[in-house]
Amino acid sequence: MSTEICGLVPYPGGKRRSVADLLNRIGPLPCSMTFVEPFVGGGVVSLNMLARGLASRVRLNDRDPAVAALWTAAIQQPGQLIDRVWNFPGDDRAAVEEVFKARRSGSLRGLDLAFAELIARRRSYRNKAREPWHNRPWRADIAVDRIRTAHKLLRGRVVGDTCTALDALDVIQEQQRGGVRFLFLDPPYVEQGPGVYSHGMTEDGHRRLGDILRATDCPWLLCYDDSGLIREVYAGFDIQCVSVPLYSGPAQRRAELRIQAEPLAAVIGIAA
Ligand SMILES: C[S@@+](CC[C@H](N)C(=O)[O-])C[C@H]1O[C@@H](n2cnc3c(N)ncnc32)[C@H](O)[C@@H]1O
């Protein structure tokens, strides 16, 4: 039976099925090292790093302001978010569509945006947060349990007590006072990424990420789909191809890349 902690919400491209492999690759970080996730999405890896005691501090970011608002609400206002979940008639088609409409309007902020994002992720066809999906029963208890678990793990351990909505490239280049950082990077994929997220990355963005990682002193681990562009950008780094199970069925798998500058244990050992 899986003992992994689930993400805050179901998320396209979420790493739940490969989190055990990722944690093995990263291993325990020194106390002085912050685990930085600039493309946090559903946040499975950060939550499990904390739950296993492999990291004691995390830095969260996602370019999508709705995703960032949801994480910030789970950190700062879990009680208010939970009250809204309990009071929401999630099986009522009109109520769900109303939330989708408000979310699309772009006028929501703060807790309103966080709540709309949560409903969108939990009531969407294939979780793409586009159209409501009414065939699944609404499970407020599961949504509440995920918020409580995330809050418990994150309380007092998140840089700035917030999730920012910056471009990942700026987060990677941030200077941190009095400590070192480990970068875990799970960007939108080159071939499967376009159209899946509200904020994607262009070929230029993928190339710039490669340039910045070549220049950084921080240890890092990067996930991608197996594409010619990525093999070209990261030529010379340690590139491993792994087979990852898909949600569509245990027999279905796809190839993904795990890329790092050099064996992580050695790099982290030097930083400790
Ligand atoms: C593959 S998903 C991350 C999934 C996550 N690892 C999980 O387990 O749920 C990629 C994320 O990157 C975000 N994103 C896209 N472009 C970005 C950018 N330029 N800067 C920061 N985040 C970005 C998307 O909003 C999306 O949440």
The ligand as an SDF file (V2000), in Angstrom:
LIG
                    3D

 27 29  0  0  0  0  0  0  0  0999 V2000
    4.4220   19.6760  -14.2590 C   0  0  0  0  0  0  0  0  0  0  0  0
    3.5160   20.8730  -13.3230 S   0  0  0  0  0  0  0  0  0  0  0  0
    4.1670   20.6230  -11.7090 C   0  0  0  0  0  0  0  0  0  0  0  0
    3.5400   19.4140  -11.0500 C   0  0  0  0  0  0  0  0  0  0  0  0
    4.0000   19.1750   -9.6250 C   0  0  0  0  0  0  0  0  0  0  0  0
    5.3790   18.7170   -9.5670 N   0  0  0  0  0  0  0  0  0  0  0  0
    3.1030   18.1600   -8.9110 C   0  0  0  0  0  0  0  0  0  0  0  0
    3.5810   17.0930   -8.4610 O   0  0  0  0  0  0  0  0  0  0  0  0
    1.8990   18.4180   -8.8190 O   0  0  0  0  0  0  0  0  0  0  0  0
    4.2340   22.3790  -13.8640 C   0  0  0  0  0  0  0  0  0  0  0  0
    3.7880   23.6300  -13.1130 C   0  0  0  0  0  0  0  0  0  0  0  0
    4.5850   24.7290  -13.5630 O   0  0  0  0  0  0  0  0  0  0  0  0
    3.7930   25.9140  -13.5630 C   0  0  0  0  0  0  0  0  0  0  0  0
    4.4660   26.8750  -14.4690 N   0  0  0  0  0  0  0  0  0  0  0  0
    4.3920   26.9780  -15.8210 C   0  0  0  0  0  0  0  0  0  0  0  0
    5.2320   27.9300  -16.2790 N   0  0  0  0  0  0  0  0  0  0  0  0
    5.8660   28.4390  -15.1940 C   0  0  0  0  0  0  0  0  0  0  0  0
    6.8630   29.4400  -15.0040 C   0  0  0  0  0  0  0  0  0  0  0  0
    7.3880   30.1030  -16.0310 N   0  0  0  0  0  0  0  0  0  0  0  0
    7.2780   29.7020  -13.7600 N   0  0  0  0  0  0  0  0  0  0  0  0
    6.7670   29.0340  -12.6900 C   0  0  0  0  0  0  0  0  0  0  0  0
    5.8120   28.0920  -12.8040 N   0  0  0  0  0  0  0  0  0  0  0  0
    5.3700   27.7740  -14.0480 C   0  0  0  0  0  0  0  0  0  0  0  0
    2.4150   25.4550  -14.0130 C   0  0  0  0  0  0  0  0  0  0  0  0
    1.4230   26.3550  -13.5470 O   0  0  0  0  0  0  0  0  0  0  0  0
    2.3370   24.0630  -13.3280 C   0  0  0  0  0  0  0  0  0  0  0  0
    1.7190   24.1560  -12.0870 O   0  0  0  0  0  0  0  0  0  0  0  0
  1  2  1  0
  2  3  1  0
  2 10  1  0
  3  4  1  0
  4  5  1  0
  5  6  1  0
  5  7  1  0
  7  8  2  0
  7  9  1  0
 10 11  1  0
 11 12  1  0
 11 26  1  0
 12 13  1  0
 13 14  1  0
 13 24  1  0
 14 15  1  0
 14 23  1  0
 15 16  2  0
 16 17  1  0
 17 18  1  0
 17 23  2  0
 18 19  1  0
 18 20  2  0
 20 21  1  0
 21 22  2  0
 22 23  1  0
 24 25  1  0
 24 26  1  0
 26 27  1  0
M  CHG  2   2   1   9  -1
M  END
$$$$
